[in-house]
Amino acid sequence: MEEWIKVGQRFIHLATVCEVQFDEHASTARVLYAGGGVTLLHDDEARELRDTLLRHATVPDEPHRTVFVPGLE
């Protein structure tokens, strides 16, 4: 995905995101980037990122994983 998304006061370039780990109990999201960078989002920003990514995601049969497939929107 060559798309930028706005989450709170920041922009995230989805092409550089390797993985996003959500913790529903703590209302946090950890964004892991190519090159080793990490961003930790809390509360509203974490929920906004989750909602935005789920609109672009393909969800496989395994209920614990969400996989992004470039070009499928």
LINPEGI-V581209 format. One record per residue. N is the residue number from 0. RES is the residue in three letters. SS is DSSP state (@ for helix, = for strand, . for the rest). Layout:
BEGIN
{{N,RES,SS} {N,RES,SS}}
END
This chain:
BEGIN
{{0,MET,.} {1,GLU,.} {2,GLU,.} {3,TRP,=} {4,ILE,=} {5,LYS,=} {6,VAL,=} {7,GLY,.} {8,GLN,.} {9,ARG,=} {10,PHE,=} {11,ILE,=} {12,HIS,=} {13,LEU,@} {14,ALA,@} {15,THR,@} {16,VAL,=} {17,CYS,=} {18,GLU,=} {19,VAL,=} {20,GLN,=} {21,PHE,=} {22,ASP,=} {23,GLU,.} {24,HIS,.} {25,ALA,.} {26,SER,.} {27,THR,=} {28,ALA,=} {29,ARG,=} {30,VAL,=} {31,LEU,=} {32,TYR,=} {33,ALA,.} {34,GLY,.} {35,GLY,.} {36,GLY,.} {37,VAL,=} {38,THR,=} {39,LEU,=} {40,LEU,=} {41,HIS,=} {42,ASP,@} {43,ASP,@} {44,GLU,@} {45,ALA,@} {46,ARG,@} {47,GLU,@} {48,LEU,@} {49,ARG,@} {50,ASP,@} {51,THR,@} {52,LEU,@} {53,LEU,@} {54,ARG,@} {55,HIS,@} {56,ALA,.} {57,THR,=} {58,VAL,.} {59,PRO,.} {60,ASP,.} {61,GLU,.} {62,PRO,.} {63,HIS,.} {64,ARG,.} {65,THR,.} {66,VAL,=} {67,PHE,.} {68,VAL,.} {69,PRO,.} {70,GLY,.} {71,LEU,.} {72,GLU,.}}
END
